[in-house]
Amino acid sequence: MASNSFGEVFRFSTWGESHGPAIGCMIDGAPPLIELSEPDIQLYLDQRRPGQSRYTTQRQEPDQVQILSGVFEGRTTGTPISLVIENVDQRSKDYGEIKDQFRPGHADYTYETKYGIRDYRGGGRSSARETAMRVAAGAVARKVLAARLGNAVSIRGALVQVGPHKVDRANWDWEETANNPFWCPDPKAAETWAGYLDEVRKSGSSVGAVIEIVAEGVPAGLGEPVYGKLDADLASAMMSINAVKAVEIGDGFAIASLRGEEAADEMRAGKDGVPEFLANHSGGVLGGISSGQPVVVRFAVKPTSSILTPRRSIDRTGSEVEVMTKGRHDPCVGIRAVPVGEAMMACVLTDHLMRHEAQCGGGGD
């Protein structure tokens, strides 16, 4: 009932708080004999790590991962894989003045209401710090996918909107995501975002963002109707990420404005008996099962709740107060959500691949 775990066959559980001594996760269900080392995981943790630009929190965490169990002589053993990252740059004193106050838009009030106690230091368990362990689990999931499907699956993410500013899809270039601090595929949009976020940061405020995750090379046949649909589990995975308020698959809400003949992903005969799709409005999932097309997911992240601008709220006694959060925070937390979204995509695909193998054998069509 505590719900700190995700997945069915490939399953991970995270633990730890933002300002505790460490955070960690335990991965269960990973197959044996998968080559795995700490650098395999560190590669992706370094992409999410805070303090890499002025557009993210300046908390300096190296996020060095340690493998405590489940790996012997460089290969997984089939037993639980335990991972840990020490917290080294906590500044709990930054939160002393608001320990009895509820930050508007944050989980302070709801955690206190549910449990009767909360860790006010950086939000405790509700902090985005927890997502580092999702990225670690996603790195292991990618290794499983590669071992099972021979590097056929590519998972990439991009920021497609910051505040009101969207990318121009005519300028889309995946290579550009490595050339700017925003994971932006449009170099012109990246320039706009830089100036815009400088203004937001200096004003002590924050803005939201939209992230797009695309998985290519996903075999057809993954997903379990009716209650284990691939897109349903993807939506659950992305919605579980801190600060996410909306998820869409394929065209998402925009598909409601199309006519039936426009929305249909028509097919023609392709090579080797594999159909050629003429469109991908459904985002690579039909009837809850992967179609072999790219799986496309987008999610919206709200503005960071911890900001320097005073806001009206109440304290634990019910008295009205004004809350201003000190400390180091992301002016746009959506920037660091890109590798988190990629990780959750990897975990869902790995879980469904293993579920498919358990029921049907093989690795999809």
C-alpha positions, 0 to 999 in steps of 0.5 A, spaced: 500 500 500 505 504 500 506 505 493 514 506 493 515 501 487 513 501 480 513 495 475 511 488 475 516 483 472 522 488 472 520 492 478 524 497 482 523 501 489 526 507 491 527 510 498 530 516 501 529 523 502 532 530 499 536 532 505 537 525 508 544 521 508 542 518 501 537 515 496 537 509 493 533 504 489 532 496 489 531 493 482 528 486 482 526 482 476 532 483 472 535 477 468 541 474 470 548 475 465 547 482 463 553 486 463 552 491 468 557 496 471 557 503 475 559 507 469 553 504 465 549 507 470 553 513 471 552 515 464 545 517 465 545 520 472 550 525 469 545 527 464 540 529 470 545 531 475 544 538 478 548 544 478 550 544 470 548 550 468 545 557 471 538 554 468 538 549 474 538 548 481 546 550 483 546 544 488 552 541 487 551 533 487 556 528 484 550 523 484 556 517 484 552 511 484 554 505 488 552 498 486 551 494 493 548 487 490 546 483 484 552 484 480 558 479 480 564 479 476 561 485 471 554 481 470 547 481 473 546 475 478 538 475 477 538 477 484 535 484 487 540 489 484 541 495 490 543 502 488 545 507 492 547 515 492 550 519 497 547 526 498 553 531 500 550 538 499 544 539 503 543 545 506 537 544 511 538 551 514 535 554 508 528 551 510 528 552 517 523 558 517 518 555 513 518 548 517 511 550 520 508 553 513 505 550 507 508 552 500 503 553 495 503 548 490 507 544 494 506 537 497 507 540 504 500 540 506 498 534 503 503 530 506 502 533 513 495 531 512 496 524 510 501 522 515 501 527 520 508 529 519 513 531 514 520 532 512 520 540 511 528 539 508 527 540 501 520 537 501 523 530 503 520 524 499 516 529 495 523 532 492 525 531 485 531 529 488 528 522 488 528 522 480 535 520 480 534 513 482 529 512 477 534 514 472 539 509 475 533 504 474 532 506 467 540 505 466 539 498 468 533 497 464 536 500 457 541 494 458 536 489 459 533 492 452 540 492 449 541 484 451 534 482 449 533 486 442 540 488 440 540 495 441 534 496 436 531 500 441 533 508 441 530 512 447 531 520 446 527 526 449 527 533 448 524 539 451 519 542 446 516 548 450 518 552 456 513 557 459 509 559 453 515 558 448 514 552 443 519 549 438 518 550 431 518 542 429 520 545 422 527 546 425 527 539 429 534 536 429 536 531 435 543 532 434 542 539 437 539 536 444 546 535 446 548 542 444 545 546 449 543 546 456 535 545 455 535 538 451 532 543 445 532 540 438 531 547 435 537 551 436 533 558 435 528 556 440 534 554 445 536 562 444 529 564 446 529 560 452 536 562 454 534 569 455 527 568 457 529 563 463 535 568 465 529 573 466 525 568 470 531 566 474 533 573 476 525 575 478 525 569 483 520 565 479 519 559 475 516 556 469 513 550 466 515 545 460 513 540 456 517 534 454 517 529 449 520 522 449 520 518 443 522 510 443 524 508 436 525 500 434 520 498 439 517 491 437 510 490 435 506 486 440 508 489 447 502 491 451 496 487 455 489 489 454 485 491 457 488 493 464 495 492 462 495 497 456 502 499 454 500 506 453 496 506 460 502 504 463 506 509 460 501 515 462 502 512 469 510 512 469 510 519 466 504 522 471 508 519 477 514 524 476 514 529 480 511 536 478 507 532 472 500 535 471 498 532 464 500 526 459 499 525 452 500 519 447 501 521 440 497 526 438 494 526 445 488 532 446 489 534 439 487 528 436 480 530 438 480 536 433 481 531 427 476 527 423 476 519 422 479 519 416 485 524 418 486 520 425 487 513 422 494 511 421 493 508 414 497 502 412 500 499 406 504 493 404 511 493 406 518 489 406 518 482 409 511 482 411 512 488 416 506 494 414 508 501 412 504 506 416 502 512 413 502 516 419 503 515 427 497 519 430 496 514 435 503 514 438 505 507 436 500 504 440 494 501 438 489 498 442 494 498 448 499 494 444 505 497 440 504 497 433 512 497 431 512 505 430 515 510 434 512 510 441 511 518 442 509 520 449 509 528 452 508 530 459 507 537 462 511 539 468 508 545 472 513 551 475 517 549 480 513 551 487 519 553 491 520 560 489 523 567 492 516 570 490 512 571 497 505 567 496 499 567 501 498 561 505 497 558 512 501 555 517 500 548 521 496 552 526 491 555 520 494 562 521 495 566 514 502 567 512 506 569 507 511 564 504 518 565 501 522 559 499 530 560 500 535 555 497 537 553 491 531 551 486 530 550 478 527 556 475 524 550 470 525 543 473 522 541 466 529 541 464 532 535 468 526 532 467 528 529 460 533 524 462 527 522 467 522 521 462 527 517 458 528 512 464 521 511 465 520 509 458 526 504 458 523 501 465 516 501 462 518 498 455 523 493 459 517 491 464 512 489 458 518 486 454 519 481 460 511 480 461 510 479 453 516 473 453 513 470 460 506 469 456 508 469 449 515 467 448 520 471 444 521 479 444 515 481 440 515 481 432 
